[in-house]
Amino acid sequence: MEKTSLFGLLLGFAVLVGGLILKGANPAALLNPAALVIIFVGTAAALLIGFPFSEIKKFPILLKIIFTNQKLVSAKEIIPMFREWATIARRDGLLSLEDNLDKLEDDFLRRGFQMVIDGHSREIIEEILVEDIEAMKERHKAGAGIFTQAGTYAPTLGVLGAVVGLVAALSHLGDMELLGKSIAAAFIATLFGIFTGYVLWHPFANKLKRKSNAEAKIKMIMLEGLLAVQSGATPTMVEDKLLVYLPEKERNLDEIKKSSDVKVGEGVGADA
């Protein structure tokens, strides 16, 4: 479970309820069936209209990704791995790396090393793996787009809910007490629309985008490492090429080697 997503969600609801209490409103007012139907069911209807079912059915999976820790190898672990691979390749040849292929759990890295061992040109390897990364980013972008659109629809549906509520409130013009309650209830839909749009859906979309960028970055480091090993670069040169992906203050090689316990052939992550 990713603690930041869960904590942010709980904090958001706490702020909503706490704000109502501090303003002297009754939090029970949130239990408005009409507002809940208009916002949540209305948003679902809009998404069904706007997206094909093949994408909508991934909604539960996307939610799981948002609230699950991303299993990716860090850049600090990748650099010592590729240094060791470069050492082996220069000493024993690229074919000597074939023994490690079956031990690699990451499909992207295994496929890349297979192409290197098979003798494909640098241009072909780079073209195929870059296209792989771009295709992954497009898939992730489509998933994040569902939440982005939900965040766009929800506030507008909140306005619709308020209008519906006000129409109902106008039928109570003869009873000022009931009229006041009806107007207050009308704006609960607007509250839910804004809250879900800007505290749930848009942040969910941003979290998916951030996770996608993190995975793409790791794959680009892998690609650079593969191409460096293929070209026969020295271990030091491989390190220098990959260190550029780390912030300046994290480029201490001694610290990187101490912090890394990943051995050649271990799994290096999973697609988010």
LOKE-373847 format. One record per residue (C-alpha): x, y, z; residue number from 1; residue in three letters. Coordinates in steps of 0.5 Angstrom, whole numbers, plus 2048, in hexadecimal, padded with zeros to 3 digits. Layout:
LOKE-373847
{{X,Y,Z},NUM,'ala'}
...
This chain:
LOKE-373847
{{800,800,800},1,'met'}
{{803,807,7FE},2,'glu'}
{{802,80B,804},3,'lys'}
{{802,812,801},4,'thr'}
{{7FC,810,7FD},5,'ser'}
{{7F8,80D,803},6,'leu'}
{{7FA,813,807},7,'phe'}
{{7F8,818,802},8,'gly'}
{{7F2,815,801},9,'leu'}
{{7F0,815,809},10,'leu'}
{{7F3,81C,80A},11,'leu'}
{{7EE,81E,804},12,'gly'}
{{7E8,81C,807},13,'phe'}
{{7EA,81E,80E},14,'ala'}
{{7EB,825,80B},15,'val'}
{{7E4,825,808},16,'leu'}
{{7E1,822,80E},17,'val'}
{{7E5,827,813},18,'gly'}
{{7E3,82D,80F},19,'gly'}
{{7DC,82C,80F},20,'leu'}
{{7DC,82B,817},21,'ile'}
{{7E0,831,817},22,'leu'}
{{7DB,835,813},23,'lys'}
{{7D6,833,818},24,'gly'}
{{7D3,82E,813},25,'ala'}
{{7D0,827,814},26,'asn'}
{{7D5,822,811},27,'pro'}
{{7CF,81D,810},28,'ala'}
{{7CD,822,80A},29,'ala'}
{{7D2,81E,806},30,'leu'}
{{7CD,818,806},31,'leu'}
{{7C9,81B,801},32,'asn'}
{{7C7,815,7FC},33,'pro'}
{{7C5,81A,7F6},34,'ala'}
{{7CC,81D,7F6},35,'ala'}
{{7D0,817,7F7},36,'leu'}
{{7CC,814,7F1},37,'val'}
{{7CD,81A,7ED},38,'ile'}
{{7D4,81B,7EE},39,'ile'}
{{7D7,814,7EE},40,'phe'}
{{7D2,810,7E9},41,'val'}
{{7D2,816,7E5},42,'gly'}
{{7D9,816,7E4},43,'thr'}
{{7D9,80F,7E3},44,'ala'}
{{7D4,810,7DD},45,'ala'}
{{7D8,815,7DA},46,'ala'}
{{7DE,811,7DA},47,'leu'}
{{7DB,80B,7D7},48,'leu'}
{{7D8,810,7D2},49,'ile'}
{{7DF,813,7D1},50,'gly'}
{{7E4,80D,7D1},51,'phe'}
{{7E3,806,7CE},52,'pro'}
{{7E2,800,7D3},53,'phe'}
{{7E9,7FD,7D1},54,'ser'}
{{7EC,803,7D5},55,'glu'}
{{7E6,804,7DA},56,'ile'}
{{7E7,7FC,7DD},57,'lys'}
{{7EE,7FE,7DF},58,'lys'}
{{7EB,803,7E4},59,'phe'}
{{7EC,7FE,7EA},60,'pro'}
{{7F3,7FC,7E8},61,'ile'}
{{7F5,804,7E7},62,'leu'}
{{7F2,805,7EE},63,'leu'}
{{7F6,7FF,7F1},64,'lys'}
{{7FC,802,7EE},65,'ile'}
{{7FB,809,7F1},66,'ile'}
{{7FB,806,7F8},67,'phe'}
{{800,801,7F7},68,'thr'}
{{808,802,7F8},69,'asn'}
{{80B,802,7F1},70,'gln'}
{{810,7FC,7F0},71,'lys'}
{{816,7FF,7ED},72,'leu'}
{{81E,7FE,7ED},73,'val'}
{{821,805,7EF},74,'ser'}
{{826,808,7EB},75,'ala'}
{{82B,807,7F0},76,'lys'}
{{82A,800,7F0},77,'glu'}
{{82A,800,7E8},78,'ile'}
{{831,803,7E7},79,'ile'}
{{835,7FE,7EB},80,'pro'}
{{832,7F8,7E7},81,'met'}
{{834,7FB,7E0},82,'phe'}
{{83B,7FD,7E3},83,'arg'}
{{83B,7F5,7E4},84,'glu'}
{{838,7F3,7DE},85,'trp'}
{{83D,7F8,7DA},86,'ala'}
{{843,7F4,7DE},87,'thr'}
{{840,7ED,7DC},88,'ile'}
{{83F,7EF,7D5},89,'ala'}
{{846,7F3,7D4},90,'arg'}
{{849,7ED,7D7},91,'arg'}
{{845,7E7,7D4},92,'asp'}
{{841,7EA,7CE},93,'gly'}
{{83A,7EB,7CE},94,'leu'}
{{838,7E4,7CD},95,'leu'}
{{83A,7E3,7D4},96,'ser'}
{{834,7E7,7D6},97,'leu'}
{{82F,7E2,7D4},98,'glu'}
{{830,7DE,7DA},99,'asp'}
{{82D,7E3,7DE},100,'asn'}
{{826,7E4,7D9},101,'leu'}
{{822,7DF,7DD},102,'asp'}
{{823,7E2,7E3},103,'lys'}
{{821,7E9,7E1},104,'leu'}
{{81A,7EA,7E3},105,'glu'}
{{819,7F1,7DF},106,'asp'}
{{816,7F0,7D8},107,'asp'}
{{819,7F6,7D6},108,'phe'}
{{820,7F5,7D8},109,'leu'}
{{820,7EE,7D6},110,'arg'}
{{81D,7EF,7CF},111,'arg'}
{{823,7F5,7CE},112,'gly'}
{{828,7F0,7D0},113,'phe'}
{{826,7EB,7CC},114,'gln'}
{{826,7EF,7C6},115,'met'}
{{82D,7F2,7C8},116,'val'}
{{82F,7EA,7C9},117,'ile'}
{{82C,7E9,7C2},118,'asp'}
{{831,7EE,7BF},119,'gly'}
{{82B,7F3,7BD},120,'his'}
{{82E,7FA,7BB},121,'ser'}
{{82E,800,7BF},122,'arg'}
{{829,803,7BB},123,'glu'}
{{824,7FD,7BB},124,'ile'}
{{824,7FC,7C3},125,'ile'}
{{823,804,7C4},126,'glu'}
{{81D,804,7BF},127,'glu'}
{{81A,7FE,7C2},128,'ile'}
{{81B,800,7C9},129,'leu'}
{{819,807,7C9},130,'val'}
{{813,805,7C5},131,'glu'}
{{811,800,7CB},132,'asp'}
{{812,806,7D0},133,'ile'}
{{80E,80B,7CC},134,'glu'}
{{808,806,7CB},135,'ala'}
{{808,804,7D3},136,'met'}
{{808,80C,7D4},137,'lys'}
{{802,80C,7CF},138,'glu'}
{{7FE,807,7D3},139,'arg'}
{{800,80A,7D9},140,'his'}
{{7FD,811,7D7},141,'lys'}
{{7F7,80E,7D4},142,'ala'}
{{7F6,80B,7DB},143,'gly'}
{{7F7,812,7DF},144,'ala'}
{{7F3,815,7DA},145,'gly'}
{{7ED,811,7DD},146,'ile'}
{{7EE,815,7E3},147,'phe'}
{{7F0,81B,7E0},148,'thr'}
{{7E9,81B,7DD},149,'gln'}
{{7E5,819,7E3},150,'ala'}
{{7E8,81F,7E6},151,'gly'}
{{7E6,824,7E1},152,'thr'}
{{7DF,821,7E1},153,'tyr'}
{{7DD,821,7E8},154,'ala'}
{{7DE,828,7EA},155,'pro'}
{{7D9,829,7E4},156,'thr'}
{{7D4,824,7E6},157,'leu'}
{{7D4,827,7ED},158,'gly'}
{{7D1,82E,7EA},159,'val'}
{{7CC,829,7E7},160,'leu'}
{{7CB,826,7ED},161,'gly'}
{{7CA,82D,7F0},162,'ala'}
{{7C5,82F,7EB},163,'val'}
{{7C1,829,7EC},164,'val'}
{{7C1,82A,7F3},165,'gly'}
{{7BF,832,7F3},166,'leu'}
{{7B9,830,7EE},167,'val'}
{{7B7,82B,7F4},168,'ala'}
{{7B8,831,7F9},169,'ala'}
{{7B3,835,7F5},170,'leu'}
{{7AD,831,7F6},171,'ser'}
{{7AE,833,7FE},172,'his'}
{{7AE,83A,7FD},173,'leu'}
{{7A8,83A,802},174,'gly'}
{{7AC,837,807},175,'asp'}
{{7B2,83B,809},176,'met'}
{{7B5,836,80E},177,'glu'}
{{7B4,831,809},178,'leu'}
{{7B7,835,803},179,'leu'}
{{7BD,837,807},180,'gly'}
{{7BF,82F,808},181,'lys'}
{{7BD,82E,800},182,'ser'}
{{7C2,833,7FE},183,'ile'}
{{7C7,830,803},184,'ala'}
{{7C6,829,800},185,'ala'}
{{7C7,82C,7F9},186,'ala'}
{{7CE,82E,7FA},187,'phe'}
{{7D0,827,7FD},188,'ile'}
{{7D0,825,7F5},189,'ala'}
{{7D5,82B,7F4},190,'thr'}
{{7D9,829,7FA},191,'leu'}
{{7DA,822,7F8},192,'phe'}
{{7DB,824,7F1},193,'gly'}
{{7E1,829,7F2},194,'ile'}
{{7E4,824,7F8},195,'phe'}
{{7E4,81E,7F4},196,'thr'}
{{7E7,821,7EE},197,'gly'}
{{7ED,825,7F1},198,'tyr'}
{{7EE,821,7F7},199,'val'}
{{7ED,81A,7F4},200,'leu'}
{{7ED,819,7EC},201,'trp'}
{{7F2,81E,7EA},202,'his'}
{{7F7,81C,7F0},203,'pro'}
{{7F6,815,7EE},204,'phe'}
{{7F7,817,7E6},205,'ala'}
{{7FE,81A,7E9},206,'asn'}
{{800,814,7ED},207,'lys'}
{{7FF,810,7E7},208,'leu'}
{{803,815,7E3},209,'lys'}
{{809,815,7E8},210,'arg'}
{{809,80D,7E8},211,'lys'}
{{809,80D,7E1},212,'ser'}
{{80F,812,7E0},213,'asn'}
{{813,80E,7E6},214,'ala'}
{{812,808,7E2},215,'glu'}
{{814,80B,7DB},216,'ala'}
{{81A,80E,7DE},217,'lys'}
{{81D,807,7E1},218,'ile'}
{{81C,804,7DA},219,'lys'}
{{820,80A,7D7},220,'met'}
{{825,809,7DC},221,'ile'}
{{825,801,7DA},222,'met'}
{{825,803,7D3},223,'leu'}
{{82B,807,7D3},224,'glu'}
{{82F,802,7D7},225,'gly'}
{{82D,7FD,7D2},226,'leu'}
{{830,801,7CD},227,'leu'}
{{836,803,7D0},228,'ala'}
{{838,7FB,7D2},229,'val'}
{{836,7F9,7CB},230,'gln'}
{{83B,7FF,7C8},231,'ser'}
{{841,7FC,7CD},232,'gly'}
{{841,802,7D1},233,'ala'}
{{845,801,7D8},234,'thr'}
{{842,800,7DE},235,'pro'}
{{844,807,7E0},236,'thr'}
{{841,80A,7DA},237,'met'}
{{83B,806,7DB},238,'val'}
{{83A,809,7E2},239,'glu'}
{{83B,810,7DF},240,'asp'}
{{836,80F,7DA},241,'lys'}
{{831,80D,7DF},242,'leu'}
{{833,812,7E5},243,'leu'}
{{830,818,7E1},244,'val'}
{{829,815,7E3},245,'tyr'}
{{82A,816,7EA},246,'leu'}
{{82A,81D,7ED},247,'pro'}
{{831,820,7EE},248,'glu'}
{{831,81F,7F6},249,'lys'}
{{82F,817,7F5},250,'glu'}
{{835,816,7F0},251,'arg'}
{{83A,813,7F6},252,'asn'}
{{83C,80D,7F3},253,'leu'}
{{83F,80A,7F9},254,'asp'}
{{838,80B,7FC},255,'glu'}
{{834,808,7F6},256,'ile'}
{{838,802,7F7},257,'lys'}
{{837,801,7FE},258,'lys'}
{{830,802,7FE},259,'ser'}
{{82F,7FD,7F8},260,'ser'}
{{82E,7F6,7FA},261,'asp'}
{{82B,7F4,7F3},262,'val'}
{{82F,7EE,7EF},263,'lys'}
{{830,7ED,7E8},264,'val'}
{{829,7E9,7E6},265,'gly'}
{{825,7EB,7EB},266,'glu'}
{{81E,7EE,7E9},267,'gly'}
{{81E,7F6,7E8},268,'val'}
{{817,7F8,7E9},269,'gly'}
{{810,7F7,7E6},270,'ala'}
{{80C,7FB,7E1},271,'asp'}
{{807,800,7E5},272,'ala'}
